[in-house]
Amino acid sequence: MGICRMHLLVSNLKQMIKVNNKHQRPDVPKGHLAVYVGDIQKKRFVVPLSYLDQPLFQDLLRRSEEEYDFSYPTGGLTIPCHEEAFVKVTASLRKS
């Protein structure tokens, strides 16, 4: 996936977040978004929007686009990976 395509992916996701912010749940603080992760049983995580610019997180977004094409079964951003892998990625993003 080229840089332009990734920019479009992140741009589309940010637009989706703006629309969803009108219906944002109170447990999602400003500057964050909820994502659903897991193979069978989806677990909800709240992550900072700053992750959208990180290459590791962008790889997860690419997988999500390939799997769901922005039509998410949970009604929210769903990332198709093992929960343990997602936790490792977000832990490394918190450190940097």
N, C-alpha and C positions, 0 to 999 in steps of 0.2 A: 504494500500500500504506500503510495507516494505521500510526500509532505502536504500537497494540496488536498488530497483525499482525507488525511488526518485532520487538517484544519477544518474542512467541511464537517467531518464527524463531530469534532469538539464544538463547533459553531451550532450544529443542529441540536446537540445535547444541551448546550447553554440555553438555546431558545426553548426547548422543552422544559427546562428548569424554571424559566421565567413564567411560562404558562402555568406550571404546576404550583408555583409559589403562591398563587391566589388561593389555592386549596391546601396549602402546607399544613401539616399536622403540627401541633404545638411542641412535640418532642423533637422536632428537627430545627435546630437553631439557625438563625440567619447566617449565610455563608457556608452552609452544609447541604448535603443531599442524602436521601436514603437510597440504598441499593439493596438488591436481593441477590444472595449468593448461595450456591449449592447445586448439587446434582439432582437429587430427588426432593428432599426437604429443603426449601429455601429459607435462609436466615436473613433477617434484616439488619443492615449495618448503616450507621450514619457517618459519613466521611466529609472532610472539608472540600470545598470547591477547588481549592488550590491543587488537589490531586489531579484535576483534569489536564493540567499542563505537564504532568510528569510522564516520561516515556514508559515506565513500568505500568502505570495505570492506563495509559493510552493503549497499550497492548491488550489489556483486559477489555477496553472499550471496542477494540477491533474485533475481538472474539464475540462480544455481545452483538455487534452489528452483523457479523457473519451468521450467527446462530438465529437471531430474532429479527433482524432488519428493522429495529426500532418498533416492533410490535410485541410488547412484553406481556407474557402470560399473567404476571402478578399485578399488572397495572402500573408498575414502576420499573425503573432501570434494573434489569436482571443481568447478572454477569455469570456466564456458564463456566464455572471452575469449582474446584474443591474448596470448601470453606477454609481448610488449613492453608492452602496456597494463597488465598486472598488475605488471610491474617498475616502471613509472612511478607507479602508485598506491602500491605499498609504499615506493618511494623518498620520495614526498611524506609518507607517514605517519611514516617514520623521522625526517624533518626537524622534524615538529611535536611 
